[in-house]
Amino acid sequence: MDNIKVKLSTGKEIEVNEDVVRILNKYARTQLTLEGLAAELNLSSWEEAYELVKVVPSWVMWTPLQVMRRAK
């Protein structure tokens, strides 16, 4: 998987690598809140986490990490 770079309105740039995908998978499949997502990704607030969720393609959150690794 090629890493995707996402720039948030706050100016923060996030590289969507395997660690971030793992956390986004957890967010999509569990009851992890936006506050929890922000804490796990070291974002400053749930607003940044919400913006990240809006910008990242949905297939990234729902495709298991193992499948993405095989697609390399």
C-alpha positions, 0 to 999 in steps of 0.5 A, spaced: 500 500 500 502 506 498 502 511 503 496 516 503 498 523 506 492 527 508 493 535 510 488 537 515 485 544 516 489 545 522 495 545 517 497 538 520 499 533 515 498 525 517 501 520 513 496 514 513 501 508 514 500 501 517 499 504 524 494 509 522 490 504 518 490 499 524 487 504 528 482 506 523 480 499 522 479 499 530 475 505 529 470 502 523 469 496 527 468 497 534 465 503 539 471 507 539 469 514 539 472 520 535 475 522 542 479 515 543 481 516 535 484 522 536 488 520 543 490 514 539 493 518 533 495 524 537 491 529 534 489 535 538 481 534 538 475 530 536 474 535 530 481 533 527 479 526 528 472 527 524 476 531 519 481 525 518 475 520 517 471 525 512 478 525 508 480 518 508 477 514 503 472 509 506 475 503 503 482 504 507 478 504 514 474 497 512 479 493 508 483 489 513 490 490 514 492 483 512 489 484 505 492 491 504 499 488 505 498 482 500 496 488 495 503 491 495 
